[in-house]
Amino acid sequence: MRKPLMRIPYTELLAPPTVRPSNANSIPGAVAALQNFFTAPPPQGLPRSTVVLTGAGLSVSSGLADYRGVNGTYRVNKTYRPIYYHEFLSNHEARKRYWARSFLGWTSLHKASPNQGHYAIRDLGQLGLIRSVVTQNVDSFHSKAHPDIPTLELHGYLRSTVCVTCRNEYPRDTFQDELARLNPAWATFLAEALASGALDTENPAERRAKGIRTNPDGDVDLPGAPYTTFRYPACPHCLAHPPSTPEGARHVVEVDHDGAWHSSSSAGILKPAVVMFGESIPHEVKTAAEEAIDGAGKLLILGTSLATYSAWRLAKRALDRGMPIAIINTGGVRGEEHIAAVPDPDPTGAHGVRTEVSTDVVLPALVDQLQKLSANGASAPAGGVAAFRENHGVFKDMLS
């Protein structure tokens, strides 16, 4: 059976959402609906716990760009085109371009931190309401904000690089230092761009206004230092211990006088530890994501349009299992018509919620309301937060 590949299925806005319940278009209405969603008993035969599926929209309030939102990368930068896995593996020039772009973008990600939405997930976990998280994001914010809640990084993570030959991983911040050492002109340019704030936006026009010139492909135009001159290091392990080829010979791993990977090499290429477009999601990750859905009774979707198939198939799996689904996302969602078509005999949010209220606003408000409810167990709905707190130890045992 062929493994799923990461690809870009949608770059335009999706159809507008169908808000439900109808009052969930306001913060109080959304909080009330989500409270009902969490405190209502699950369908018969399903566990009480909720699994969370997150996307780039959750990290927008941390200063990171999303992809398909109104101000997303694919919307404001029409020339943007991500590198594909096969290009990265086979093309030295493509890798130069990728790492140059990554060099400019890393500092913004490295300095960013989780926002109130991430910490609200932590608090919901402490209330015993959330069992696990599956995230498409590669920013590592979940593990920072709530290390006690199991988080599956569906598309990998940017905090490390990984060798495509030996599979050893290395910290991305150390790799950044090496890129700066090997490319001093780019390092100077980066410092100036950070000082001007030119890298704080994805909008090409705004970047030009702050002094960054780009070519027709959207790449930075740095006088005297084109992408073709950019250098990146080789895998230290493969350089010290050239691995064997499938035929039993030795790979060649060579570097220039400064330690940059040389094109005469046949191994030792470092890539970001993410699933690139056109790359297969590891089987064990795919299986773990499915098990996360199957081990929960409800699904909370945050900040994602489900445009990648790897995310949509998980939502579809939950839908097919009869799990109530709550979606908090600005803009449309793939397959929304199927989710909205599920009959709702009690349109208060207990069987499903759809709202566009910002996650960093509605989730903390929800936590505040549920904490008050939890502190006064006598007022909690039957089988609601009070029951979750009573059985919190059981859920911990399930996850250990």
ABEGO torsion letter per residue (X at the ends): XBBBBBBBABABBBBBBBBOBAAAABAAAAAAAAAAAAABBBBBGBBABBBBBBBAAAAAAAGBBBAABAABAAAABAABBBBBAAAAAABAAAAAAAAAAAAAAAAAAAABBBBAAAAAAAAAAAAGABABBBBABAAGAAAAABAABBBBBAAEBAABBBBAAAGBBBBAAAAAAAAAAABAAAAAAAAAAAAAGAAABABAAAAAAAGBBBBAAGBBBBBGBBAAABBBBBBAAAAABBBBBAAGBBBBBBBBAAGBBBAABABGBBBBABBBBGBBBBAAAAAAAAAAAAABABBBBBGBAGABAAAAAAAAAAAAAGBBBBBBBBEBBBGAAAAAABBBABBAGAAEBBBABBAAAAAAAAAAAAAAAAABAAABBBGBAAAAAAAAAAAAAAAX
